Amino acid sequence: MSGAVKTVAEDMDRRILKAVCDEDTMSSTTVGMSDLSDEILLSILRHVPVCDLLLNVANVCHKLHTLCHDKTLLTNVSLSEEYMADDLLVRRLLKQLANHVQSLSLNGCYWLSGATMEKLSRCRVVTHLDVTGCRLTSLRLSRLLSSLSLLRSFAFDVTPGFNSAQLSSEAVDSLSRLSELRQTLLTPSYGVVPCCAQLRKLMLQFDIPDVTRDGIGVCCQLMVGQSSVPHYQHLEKFTARLAPGEVNQTLLLLYLAVFSVHVPKRLQVFLVSIPGPNPAHWPAASSLAQSLGQQGDLEALQLPRSWLDSLSLKRALEGNSPKHLSFSRCPALWPQVFQSLLEGGVRDATQLISLNLSGINQVLYSECRSMEDQLLPGTMSRLAAGCSNLKHLNLMHTHYHHENSNVLDGEAHLCASLAKFRHLRSLTVPACALSDGLNSHHMPTIKTSPSPLFLGLKKAPRVGLQNYKPDSESSFSGDSTSGLAQLLAGCPCLENLEVIGPGFVSVLPRLEPCTRASVEPRGMCAWARGVGDVHLAALEALPRLRRLTLAGIPGVLKGTGLVQLARRCKDLQVLSLANMGSLKTMNYTSALLETLKQCTQLQELRLEQPYLNANASFFEALSCCSRLQRLCLISRSGTFDSSATETFMERCCHVITCHMFMGGTLAACHTLQKALLDRFSAERSALSVVIYPLQHEDLPSVIRDIPLTLLDRITLFQSHVAQPPHLSPL
């Protein structure tokens, strides 16, 4: 029996023993798992990974063998994060699952061979199949689809070399019965869309580079005659998520050509995410918005900023009760969004559960002069009252300056307004929103320089970006966390929190490579600089916290707040730290090491800091995270200890992702990468090791070779809060 299963069993035995204690007679009866009813045991076994269930637990006794093969446990199976499942183990599983499984996900199982993928044809009763990120050629895809006549939902990658002409007639028949399709496009193609005549849900992800590795431009011309015009008539949900690049935008417009002629009558979800400041214009956007408003059953909406104006948005939302809305980087829609949500522009605002307002009032701090340029506590209070069931809220790339707002808007603090979202589970806020303001004698950094006559020979201070001084925190009322305390008290059930400074831009961004031109220099916002260790310590009031992102917070001095929150937030599983404190030195190393020792449940760590020293002490502390699976270190001038890295990988046997983009020579990076792969690949089939100099010119090509599921998960920085649902077929 594996360690995970043994732990579950022992924990259940302890709870059962406690429950059966007779408080009157002070006597107790020992009860084991074998004494429980089948119903209780099935409830327990639902939390056991299917690999352990069939290959370990089922071998304990006859009773458990029978229960482990109960159809209720084997109908819906996911192997997406079964990183230790190699080809042999998966084949054994598929043999046992063949007659039971109806919904099977191998999403992100990039390590499985094509021969193992062919074994999926045994699962003839499967109706939902996700093989995104898996190795499938056109011929293997054809053979697989030919054997799955009951398939109704399918997800896969369209890779270079894909040829729909190689699909057999039986495969085309299976595709014609699909109601849900998700395609990840790695090459310009319609994929299998022309074969799918009954689609109700179409989910697309475009990840095509503009140039090949040889520097040749990618052509986006598709064959005439492959149009999917007749196949959108039943469409209810359409989503498209684009990586940066002109080819992706051009291909999207080809997919959307049918909407210019006819908008599906049953369309309920339309989500299109295009990164960058100038997405390609789509003339049919206004007619789409009008059609969505007339139908009255809109569920989710996201459109690029250039596709919508205020009137179109008003028409789209009128009479609807949406559940998911995203207006990321749409500052022109700021007034209309709140008018629709607060003044009866939607039928029932209480249905809204996810709202992305990232950058909706995106104004640089140097231009942030009036109240209209900031988040208003009064407006957010009204939003909390109207959208009372909101669970996910993203306010990244916005501003709130408490010293100015509390007088003009009549509210104590923005955090007090956010605390009224009682059902909030995930939240992204700008760092300045946590500040209680500046002291009365302290003025913002943008001010007129004194006359040189009064300065003598002293240098005049620069206008704009000021150097961060470690002792400057005493100039702030930043030691006060009364505003943040109200937020934490009102939303104690937060599981995902992101605090991102207004000037932060990762050196490895996922979908926002253009933000460098649209975000003010680091340290420009004086209120954000007032957020420091005491604010991090206050986060200990979130005992249910599972994911925490702290990025671009220059006010952190020694990082002592990290230690305090780690001691209380025992269930923290994902931690992302970037550009904390000074960028000229690593000033919170000691606190970071102590923090890592406390994070015993941590599964994922992303650390981005210019002067990170990944030495023996660092990896010794990291070894305390015995459940760690994914690690990404990014440091422009950082160093690493090869021997300590190898020792860490030996101790933490669950680590399958080790990505390090540091300083050092290419030879040193290659030597360590090869050593780790040679030593651990045999026992960790999913192992992904990438160690490369951050500033090397070939880095983009190296990143392109990383499995997409890992890029999205940890390697490249992105916000995960209130992102529109991808509507996975499973």
C-alpha positions in Angstrom: 0.0 0.0 0.0 1.4 3.4 -0.9 2.2 6.1 1.7 -0.7 8.2 0.6 -3.2 5.4 1.0 -1.7 4.3 4.3 -2.0 7.8 5.6 -5.7 8.1 4.6 -6.4 4.7 6.3 -4.7 5.6 9.5 -6.4 9.0 9.7 -9.8 7.4 9.2 -9.1 4.8 11.9 -8.2 7.5 14.3 -11.4 9.4 13.6 -13.6 6.3 13.8 -12.0 5.3 17.1 -12.7 8.8 18.5 -16.3 8.7 17.2 -17.2 5.4 18.9 -15.9 6.2 22.3 -18.7 5.9 24.9 -18.5 9.1 27.0 -20.8 7.7 29.6 -18.9 4.5 30.5 -15.5 5.9 29.4 -15.0 2.6 27.4 -14.2 2.3 23.8 -14.4 -0.3 21.1 -11.7 -0.6 18.5 -13.1 -0.3 15.0 -11.0 -0.8 11.8 -11.8 0.0 8.2 -12.9 -3.5 7.6 -15.8 -3.0 10.0 -17.3 -0.1 8.1 -20.2 -0.4 5.8 -19.7 -0.6 2.0 -21.2 2.9 1.6 -18.7 4.5 4.0 -15.8 2.7 2.5 -16.8 3.8 -1.0 -16.9 7.3 0.2 -13.4 6.9 1.5 -12.1 5.2 -1.6 -13.4 8.1 -3.8 -10.5 10.1 -2.5 -7.8 7.6 -3.4 -6.0 8.0 -6.8 -7.1 5.4 -9.3 -3.5 4.0 -9.6 -3.4 3.3 -5.9 -7.0 2.1 -6.0 -6.6 -0.6 -8.5 -3.0 -1.6 -8.1 -2.5 -1.3 -4.3 -5.7 -1.1 -2.3 -7.5 -3.7 -4.3 -4.9 -6.3 -3.3 -5.3 -5.8 0.5 -8.3 -8.1 0.9 -11.2 -9.6 -1.0 -13.7 -7.0 0.3 -11.6 -4.1 -0.8 -10.9 -5.8 -4.2 -14.6 -5.9 -4.8 -15.2 -2.3 -3.7 -12.3 -1.0 -5.7 -13.9 -2.3 -8.9 -17.2 -0.8 -8.1 -18.5 1.1 -11.2 -19.1 4.3 -9.2 -15.4 4.6 -8.7 -14.3 3.7 -12.2 -16.8 5.7 -14.3 -14.9 9.0 -14.2 -11.1 8.6 -14.2 -8.4 11.2 -14.4 -4.7 10.4 -14.8 -3.7 14.0 -15.5 -1.4 14.4 -12.4 -0.4 10.7 -12.0 3.2 11.7 -12.7 4.6 8.4 -11.5 2.4 6.4 -13.9 4.7 5.1 -16.6 3.7 3.4 -19.8 3.5 -0.1 -18.3 1.4 1.0 -15.3 -1.0 2.9 -17.5 -1.5 -0.1 -19.8 -2.3 -2.2 -16.8 -4.8 0.4 -15.7 -6.5 0.6 -19.1 -6.9 -3.1 -19.1 -8.9 -3.0 -15.9 -10.8 0.1 -16.8 -11.8 -0.9 -20.3 -15.3 -2.1 -19.5 -16.1 0.6 -16.9 -14.7 4.0 -17.7 -16.9 6.5 -19.4 -15.0 9.7 -18.8 -11.2 9.5 -19.1 -8.7 12.3 -18.9 -5.0 12.0 -19.8 -4.7 15.8 -20.1 -1.0 16.7 -19.8 0.3 13.1 -19.9 3.1 14.2 -22.2 5.4 11.4 -21.1 3.3 8.5 -22.4 4.3 6.9 -25.6 2.2 6.7 -28.8 1.9 3.0 -28.4 0.3 3.4 -25.0 -2.2 5.9 -26.5 -3.3 3.2 -28.9 -4.4 1.1 -25.9 -7.1 3.6 -25.3 -9.1 1.9 -28.1 -9.9 -0.8 -25.5 -12.2 1.6 -23.6 -15.1 1.2 -26.0 -17.7 2.6 -23.7 -15.9 5.9 -23.1 -18.0 9.0 -24.0 -15.6 11.7 -22.8 -11.9 11.6 -23.7 -9.2 14.2 -23.1 -5.7 13.5 -24.6 -4.5 17.1 -24.7 -0.7 17.1 -24.6 -0.3 13.5 -25.5 1.5 12.0 -28.5 -0.9 11.2 -31.2 -0.2 11.2 -35.0 -2.9 11.5 -37.5 -2.9 7.7 -38.1 -3.1 6.8 -34.5 -5.8 9.4 -34.0 -7.7 7.8 -36.8 -7.5 4.3 -35.3 -8.5 5.5 -31.9 -11.5 7.4 -33.1 -12.6 4.5 -35.2 -12.9 2.3 -32.1 -14.8 4.8 -30.0 -18.3 4.9 -31.5 -19.9 6.2 -28.3 -17.6 9.2 -28.0 -19.4 12.6 -27.5 -16.6 14.8 -26.0 -13.0 14.9 -27.3 -9.9 17.0 -26.6 -6.6 16.7 -28.4 -3.7 18.6 -29.9 -3.4 19.6 -33.6 0.4 19.2 -34.1 2.6 20.0 -37.0 2.1 17.2 -39.6 -1.5 16.7 -38.8 -3.5 15.7 -41.9 -7.3 15.3 -41.7 -7.2 13.4 -45.0 -5.6 10.5 -43.1 -8.8 10.0 -41.0 -10.7 6.9 -41.9 -14.4 7.0 -42.6 -15.1 5.3 -39.3 -13.2 8.1 -37.5 -15.1 10.8 -39.4 -18.3 9.1 -38.3 -17.3 9.2 -34.7 -16.4 12.9 -35.1 -19.7 13.7 -36.7 -21.4 12.6 -33.5 -19.3 14.8 -31.2 -21.2 17.5 -29.2 -18.0 18.9 -27.5 -14.6 19.5 -29.0 -11.4 21.1 -27.6 -8.5 21.7 -29.9 -5.1 23.0 -29.0 -3.6 24.3 -32.2 0.1 24.1 -32.5 0.0 24.6 -36.3 -2.4 26.5 -38.6 -5.3 24.2 -39.3 -9.0 23.7 -38.9 -8.2 20.4 -37.2 -11.3 18.2 -37.1 -13.9 20.9 -36.9 -15.1 20.4 -40.5 -15.9 16.8 -39.5 -18.0 17.8 -36.5 -21.6 18.5 -37.6 -23.3 18.4 -34.2 -21.0 20.6 -32.0 -22.6 22.3 -29.1 -19.2 23.3 -27.4 -16.1 24.3 -29.3 -13.0 25.2 -27.2 -9.9 26.4 -29.0 -6.4 27.2 -27.7 -4.0 28.9 -30.2 -0.3 28.4 -29.5 1.4 28.8 -32.9 4.7 30.8 -33.1 5.0 33.4 -35.8 8.3 32.0 -37.0 9.8 28.5 -37.0 13.0 27.5 -35.2 14.8 28.2 -38.5 13.5 31.8 -38.6 11.0 31.2 -41.4 7.6 32.9 -41.1 4.6 30.7 -40.5 2.0 30.8 -43.2 -1.6 30.9 -42.0 -3.3 30.3 -45.4 -5.8 27.5 -45.1 -7.4 25.5 -47.9 -10.6 26.9 -49.3 -13.3 24.3 -48.9 -12.5 23.4 -45.3 -14.8 26.0 -43.9 -16.8 25.1 -40.8 -19.8 27.3 -41.8 -22.5 24.6 -41.6 -21.2 23.2 -38.3 -21.9 26.1 -36.0 -25.7 26.0 -36.2 -26.0 24.1 -32.9 -23.2 25.9 -31.1 -23.9 26.9 -27.5 -20.4 27.6 -26.2 -17.4 29.0 -28.0 -14.0 29.8 -26.3 -10.7 30.8 -27.8 -7.5 31.5 -25.8 -4.6 32.9 -27.8 -0.9 33.0 -27.1 0.9 36.1 -28.4 1.5 36.3 -32.2 -0.1 37.5 -35.4 -0.6 34.0 -36.8 -2.9 33.1 -33.9 -5.0 36.2 -34.4 -5.3 35.6 -38.1 -6.3 32.0 -37.6 -8.9 32.9 -35.0 -10.6 35.3 -37.5 -10.8 32.4 -40.0 -12.6 30.3 -37.3 -15.0 33.2 -36.6 -15.8 33.9 -40.3 -19.1 32.1 -39.9 -20.3 34.5 -37.2 -20.2 37.3 -39.7 -22.9 35.5 -41.6 -24.9 33.9 -38.9 -24.8 33.9 -35.1 -25.9 30.6 -33.6 -29.3 31.0 -32.0 -28.4 28.9 -28.9 -25.1 30.6 -28.2 -24.7 31.1 -24.4 -20.9 31.4 -23.9 -18.5 33.5 -26.0 -15.0 33.8 -24.5 -12.1 35.2 -26.6 -8.8 36.1 -24.9 -6.2 37.9 -27.1 -3.0 39.2 -25.4 -1.3 42.5 -26.3 -2.5 46.1 -26.5 -3.8 46.0 -30.1 -5.9 42.9 -30.9 -7.0 42.5 -34.5 -10.4 44.1 -35.1 -13.4 41.9 -35.8 -16.3 43.8 -37.5 -18.9 41.3 -36.5 -18.5 41.9 -32.8 -21.3 44.4 -32.5 -23.8 42.1 -34.2 -22.7 39.2 -32.0 -23.3 41.4 -28.9 -26.8 42.4 -30.1 -27.7 38.7 -30.8 -26.5 37.6 -27.3 -28.7 40.3 -25.7 -31.7 39.3 -27.7 -31.5 35.6 -26.7 -31.5 36.3 -23.0 -29.5 33.2 -21.8 -25.9 34.5 -21.8 -23.8 32.5 -19.4 -20.2 33.9 -20.0 -18.7 36.7 -22.0 -15.2 38.0 -22.7 -14.2 40.0 -25.7 -10.9 41.9 -26.6 -10.9 45.6 -25.9 -11.1 46.6 -29.6 -14.1 44.5 -30.2 -16.6 46.1 -27.9 -17.8 49.6 -27.3 -20.1 50.7 -24.4 -23.3 50.4 -26.5 -22.5 46.9 -27.7 -21.7 45.8 -24.1 -25.0 47.3 -22.9 -26.9 45.4 -25.5 -25.1 42.1 -24.8 -25.8 42.2 -21.1 -29.4 43.5 -21.1 -31.9 40.9 -19.9 -29.2 38.3 -19.2 -27.9 36.7 -16.0 -24.3 35.9 -16.7 -22.1 33.7 -14.4 -18.7 34.7 -15.8 -17.6 38.1 -17.1 -14.2 39.3 -18.1 -13.3 42.8 -19.1 -9.5 42.5 -18.7 -7.6 45.5 -20.2 -10.8 47.2 -21.3 -10.6 50.7 -19.7 -13.0 52.3 -22.1 -15.8 50.0 -20.7 -15.2 51.0 -17.1 -18.4 53.1 -16.7 -20.7 50.8 -18.7 -19.6 47.7 -16.7 -20.7 49.1 -13.4 -23.8 50.7 -14.9 -24.9 47.3 -16.2 -24.1 45.4 -13.0 -25.4 48.0 -10.6 -28.3 49.8 -12.3 -30.4 46.9 -13.6 -28.5 46.4 -16.9 -28.5 42.6 -16.2 -31.5 40.6 -15.1 -30.1 38.9 -12.1 -26.6 40.0 -10.9 -26.6 37.4 -8.1 -25.9 34.7 -10.6 -22.4 36.2 -11.3 -19.7 34.0 -9.7 -16.6 35.2 -11.6 -15.6 38.7 -12.5 -12.3 39.8 -14.1 -11.6 43.6 -14.0 -7.9 43.4 -14.5 -6.6 46.7 -15.9 -10.1 48.0 -16.5 -9.1 51.4 -15.2 -5.5 51.0 -16.3 -3.9 54.4 -15.7 -0.2 54.8 -14.9 0.5 56.2 -11.5 2.0 59.3 -13.0 -1.4 60.0 -14.6 -3.5 58.8 -11.7 -4.8 62.2 -10.7 -8.6 62.0 -10.2 -10.9 59.6 -8.3 -12.2 58.3 -11.7 -8.7 56.8 -12.3 -8.9 54.6 -9.1 -11.1 51.9 -7.7 -13.8 53.5 -5.5 -14.7 51.7 -2.3 -18.3 52.9 -2.6 -18.7 51.4 -6.0 -17.2 48.1 -4.9 -19.6 48.1 -1.9 -22.5 48.4 -4.3 -21.0 45.7 -6.4 -20.7 43.4 -3.4 -24.4 44.0 -2.6 -25.6 43.3 -6.1 -23.2 40.5 -7.0 -23.7 38.8 -3.6 -22.6 35.3 -4.7 -19.3 36.3 -6.4 -16.5 33.8 -5.7 -13.7 34.9 -8.0 -12.6 38.6 -8.4 -9.5 39.9 -10.3 -8.4 43.5 -9.8 -4.9 43.3 -11.1 -3.3 46.4 -12.8 -5.6 48.8 -11.0 -5.0 51.4 -8.4 -6.4 52.4 -5.0 -4.8 55.2 -2.9 -6.5 55.2 0.5 -5.3 58.6 1.7 -7.2 60.4 -1.2 -10.2 58.0 -1.4 -11.4 57.8 2.1 -12.5 61.5 2.2 -14.0 61.9 -1.2 -15.8 58.5 -1.5 -17.2 58.3 2.1 -15.7 54.8 2.7 -13.2 53.7 5.2 -11.1 51.6 3.0 -11.3 49.6 -0.2 -10.6 46.4 1.7 -13.7 47.1 3.8 -15.7 47.0 0.6 -14.1 43.9 -0.6 -14.8 42.2 2.7 -18.5 42.4 1.8 -18.0 39.6 -0.8 -18.7 37.0 1.7 -18.5 34.0 -0.7 -15.1 35.0 -2.2 -12.8 32.1 -2.7 -10.1 33.7 -5.0 -8.9 37.3 -5.2 -6.3 39.3 -7.0 -5.6 42.8 -5.7 -3.0 45.5 -6.5 -0.4 45.9 -3.7 -1.4 49.5 -3.1 -5.0 48.4 -2.2 -3.6 46.8 1.0 -1.9 50.1 2.2 -3.6 52.2 4.9 -2.1 55.3 3.2 0.8 57.7 3.7 1.6 59.7 6.7 0.4 63.3 6.5 3.9 64.6 6.2 4.8 62.2 3.4 3.9 63.1 -0.2 3.8 60.9 -3.2 7.0 60.4 -5.1 5.9 62.6 -8.0 6.6 66.1 -7.0 8.3 69.2 -8.1 12.0 69.3 -7.4 13.3 72.1 -5.1 15.3 75.0 -6.6 19.0 74.2 -7.1 19.7 77.5 -5.2 18.5 75.8 -2.0 20.3 72.5 -2.7 23.8 73.9 -3.2 26.0 71.2 -4.6 23.6 68.4 -3.6 22.2 66.4 -6.5 18.6 67.2 -7.4 16.3 64.1 -7.0 15.1 62.5 -10.2 11.5 63.1 -11.1 9.7 59.7 -11.6 11.3 56.5 -10.4 13.0 56.9 -7.0 15.4 54.5 -5.6 13.8 52.3 -2.9 15.4 52.9 0.5 15.0 50.1 3.1 14.5 52.5 5.9 11.7 54.3 4.0 9.1 52.0 5.4 9.1 54.1 8.6 7.8 57.0 6.5 4.6 55.1 5.8 1.6 54.3 7.9 2.4 50.9 6.4 2.8 49.4 9.8 -1.0 49.7 10.1 -3.0 46.9 8.6 -6.5 47.9 9.7 -7.8 47.9 6.1 -6.3 44.5 5.3 -7.6 43.1 8.6 -11.1 44.0 7.6 -10.7 42.1 4.3 -9.4 39.0 6.0 -12.1 39.1 8.6 -14.8 39.4 6.0 -13.4 36.7 3.6 -11.9 34.0 5.9 -12.6 31.3 3.3 -10.2 32.7 0.7 -8.3 29.8 -0.9 -6.4 31.7 -3.6 -4.8 35.1 -3.1 -2.7 37.1 -5.5 -1.1 40.4 -4.4 0.7 41.9 -7.4 2.5 45.3 -7.5 1.4 47.7 -10.2 4.9 47.8 -11.7 5.6 44.1 -11.8 6.3 42.3 -15.1 7.8 38.9 -15.1 10.9 38.2 -17.3 8.9 35.1 -18.4 5.3 36.2 -18.9 2.7 33.8 -20.3 0.2 35.9 -22.2 1.2 39.5 -21.5 4.6 40.1 -23.2 3.4 43.6 -24.2 2.8 44.8 -20.6 6.3 46.2 -20.3 5.0 49.2 -22.3 1.8 49.6 -20.3 2.9 49.2 -16.7 4.6 52.0 -14.8 8.2 51.6 -13.5 8.6 49.6 -10.4 8.3 51.7 -7.2 6.4 54.5 -8.9 3.3 53.9 -6.7 4.1 55.2 -3.2 1.2 53.3 -1.7 2.4 50.0 -3.1 5.8 50.7 -1.6 4.2 50.9 1.8 3.1 47.3 1.8 5.7 45.1 3.6 6.4 42.4 6.1 3.6 43.3 8.5 1.0 42.9 5.7 2.4 39.5 4.8 2.2 38.5 8.5 -1.5 39.5 8.6 -2.3 36.9 5.9 -2.0 34.2 8.7 -5.7 34.9 9.2 -6.4 32.8 6.1 -6.1 29.2 7.4 -7.8 27.8 4.2 -5.2 29.4 1.9 -4.1 26.9 -0.8 -2.5 29.2 -3.4 -0.5 32.4 -2.7 1.1 34.7 -5.2 3.2 37.7 -4.1 4.8 39.7 -6.9 6.4 43.1 -7.2 6.3 44.2 -3.6 9.4 46.4 -2.9 8.4 47.2 0.7 9.3 43.7 2.0 12.4 44.2 4.2 13.4 40.9 5.8 10.5 38.7 4.8 9.6 37.9 8.4 5.9 38.0 7.5 6.4 35.0 5.2 7.5 32.9 8.1 4.5 33.9 10.2 1.9 33.2 7.5 3.6 29.9 6.7 3.3 28.7 10.3 -0.5 29.3 10.3 -1.4 28.5 6.7 -0.6 24.8 7.0 -2.4 23.7 3.8 -0.5 26.0 1.4 0.1 24.0 -1.7 1.1 26.5 -4.3 3.5 29.4 -3.6 4.7 32.0 -6.2 7.1 34.7 -5.1 8.6 37.3 -7.5 10.6 40.5 -7.1 10.1 40.9 -3.4 12.0 43.6 -1.6 15.1 45.1 -3.2 16.2 44.0 -6.7 19.8 44.8 -6.0 20.2 42.1 -3.4 18.3 39.1 -1.9 17.3 40.7 1.4 14.9 38.0 2.7 16.9 34.8 2.2 16.9 33.8 5.9 13.1 34.2 6.1 12.6 32.3 2.8 14.5 29.3 4.1 12.5 29.3 7.3 9.3 29.6 5.3 10.1 26.6 3.2 10.7 24.5 6.3 7.2 25.3 7.4 5.5 24.5 4.0 5.2 20.7 4.5 2.2 20.5 2.1 3.7 22.5 -0.7 3.4 20.9 -4.1 4.5 23.8 -6.3 7.0 26.6 -5.9 7.8 29.4 -8.4 10.5 31.8 -7.3 11.7 34.8 -9.4 14.3 37.0 -7.9 17.3 38.7 -9.6 20.0 37.6 -7.1 18.8 34.2 -5.9 21.5 32.0 -4.5 20.3 28.4 -4.8 23.0 27.0 -2.6 23.1 24.0 -0.3 21.2 25.9 2.5 18.4 26.7 0.0 18.0 23.2 -1.2 18.2 21.7 2.3 15.3 23.9 3.4 13.4 23.1 0.2 13.9 19.4 1.0 11.5 19.9 3.9 8.7 20.2 1.3 8.5 16.5 0.9 5.4 16.7 -1.3 6.9 19.1 -3.8 6.2 18.2 -7.4 7.0 21.3 -9.5 9.8 23.8 -9.1 10.7 26.8 -11.2 13.6 29.2 -10.3 14.2 32.4 -12.3 17.1 34.6 -11.5 19.0 36.9 -13.9 22.1 37.0 -11.8 21.4 34.0 -9.7 23.7 31.1 -8.9 23.1 27.4 -8.2 25.0 24.5 -6.5 24.9 21.5 -8.8 25.7 19.0 -6.0 23.0 20.4 -3.7 20.4 20.4 -6.6 21.1 16.7 -7.2 20.8 15.9 -3.5 17.5 17.7 -3.3 16.1 15.8 -6.3 17.1 12.6 -4.5 15.4 13.5 -1.3 12.2 14.9 -2.9 11.2 11.9 -4.9 7.9 13.4 -6.1 9.5 16.3 -8.0 8.8 15.9 -11.7 9.4 19.5 -12.9 12.7 21.2 -12.2 13.1 24.4 -14.3 15.9 26.7 -13.5 16.6 29.8 -15.6 19.6 31.4 -13.8 23.0 32.9 -14.4 26.0 30.8 -15.1 27.5 29.3 -18.2 25.7 27.2 -20.8 28.1 24.4 -20.1 27.4 24.3 -16.4 23.6 24.3 -17.0 23.9 21.5 -19.6 26.0 19.4 -17.3 23.6 19.6 -14.4 20.5 19.1 -16.6 22.1 15.9 -18.1 23.1 14.6 -14.7 19.6 15.0 -13.3 17.9 13.4 -16.4 20.4 10.5 -16.5 19.9 9.8 -12.8 16.2 10.2 -12.3 14.4 9.7 -15.6 14.1 5.9 -15.2 12.1 6.2 -12.1 10.2 9.3 -13.0 8.7 9.0 -16.4 7.2 12.5 -16.4 10.4 14.2 -15.3 10.9 17.5 -17.0 14.3 19.2 -16.3 15.2 22.4 -18.0 18.3 24.3 -16.8 19.4 27.2 -19.0 21.0 30.7 -18.7 18.2 33.2 -18.5 19.8 35.7 -20.8 20.9 33.3 -23.5 19.7 34.1 -27.0 18.3 30.6 -27.6 16.1 30.7 -24.5 12.8 31.2 -26.5 13.5 28.0 -28.5 14.2 26.1 -25.2 10.9 27.3 -23.7 9.0 26.3 -26.8 10.1 22.7 -26.2 8.6 22.6 -22.7 5.2 20.8 -22.6 2.4 23.3 -22.8 0.8 22.0 -19.6 3.9 22.8 -17.6 4.3 26.2 -19.2 0.8 27.2 -18.1 1.1 25.6 -14.8 4.3 27.0 -13.4 7.1 28.1 -15.8 5.5 31.3 -17.2 3.9 33.8 -14.9 0.2 34.5 -15.2 -2.7 35.3 -13.0 -5.0 32.4 -12.3 -7.9 34.2 -10.6 -11.2 34.8 -12.3 -9.9 33.6 -15.6 -12.9 32.6 -17.8 -13.6 28.8 -17.6 -12.0 26.9 -20.4 -15.0 24.6 -20.4 -13.2 21.4 -20.5 -15.2 18.6 -22.1 -14.6 16.6 -18.9 
